[in-house]
Amino acid sequence: MSQRYSDLMDKVYLLAMIVAGLSLLVMTIIIPIGIFSRYVLNRGESWPEPVAIICMVTFTFIGAAVSYRAGSHIAVNMLTDRLPQAAQTFCARLVDLLMLLISMVMFYYSFYLCADLWEQPVAEFPLLTSGQTYLPLPVGAILMILFVVERLLFGSQENRPIVLLGNHG
């Protein structure tokens, strides 16, 4: 069971990493287009900034889940590194449980945010609603929940081949 779950999480991790990477790529392309349009063509477009914001939100919330599974998130271990091994393990489990709680709260509120704004149109994109633009929040929360559960049940996944993809050192 653990191997099947971790294999599924590998696929989810890879998809989330691709989505976060594409969001970052699109954002870095869109921002210069907006700057060029405003300062060179002397015509400010209305769409680059909202697209860049949507990409930034997507990159942030989906990328946070990817970073958590890879163990590359920001952590301050100055105190816990000086504790005995049993206390370090306890603190790590406590952090994971708190992370699970925070992710569940984030999912709850972001889900209802999307639901409440689902019909509200976005002026710059008539085909999108505000609720749809906030979808990366609950999706990122779900991914985080899945990765935290995996860590709680099966330990850290930092050394899985898919997570080490691209690490040469």
Secondary structure as the mmCIF struct_conf table of DSSP 4:
data_model
#
loop_
_struct_conf.conf_type_id
_struct_conf.id
_struct_conf.beg_label_comp_id
_struct_conf.beg_label_asym_id
_struct_conf.beg_label_seq_id
_struct_conf.end_label_comp_id
_struct_conf.end_label_asym_id
_struct_conf.end_label_seq_id
HELX_RH_AL_P HELX_RH_AL_P1 SER A 2 TYR A 39
TURN_TY1_P TURN_TY1_P1 VAL A 40 VAL A 40
BEND BEND1 LEU A 41 ASN A 42
BEND BEND2 SER A 46 TRP A 47
HELX_RH_AL_P HELX_RH_AL_P2 PRO A 48 ALA A 70
TURN_TY1_P TURN_TY1_P2 GLY A 71 GLY A 71
BEND BEND3 HIS A 73 HIS A 73
TURN_TY1_P TURN_TY1_P3 MET A 78 LEU A 79
HELX_RH_3T_P HELX_RH_3T_P1 THR A 80 ARG A 82
BEND BEND4 LEU A 83 LEU A 83
HELX_RH_AL_P HELX_RH_AL_P3 GLN A 85 ASP A 116
TURN_TY1_P TURN_TY1_P4 LEU A 117 GLU A 119
HELX_LH_PP_P HELX_LH_PP_P1 GLN A 120 GLN A 120
STRN STRN1 PRO A 121 VAL A 122
TURN_TY1_P TURN_TY1_P5 ALA A 123 GLU A 124
STRN STRN2 PHE A 125 THR A 129
HELX_RH_AL_P HELX_RH_AL_P4 SER A 130 THR A 133
TURN_TY1_P TURN_TY1_P6 TYR A 134 LEU A 135
HELX_RH_AL_P HELX_RH_AL_P5 PRO A 136 PHE A 154
TURN_TY1_P TURN_TY1_P7 GLU A 158 ASN A 159
BEND BEND5 ARG A 160 ARG A 160
TURN_TY1_P TURN_TY1_P8 PRO A 161 VAL A 163
BEND BEND6 LEU A 164 LEU A 164
TURN_TY1_P TURN_TY1_P9 LEU A 165 GLY A 166
#
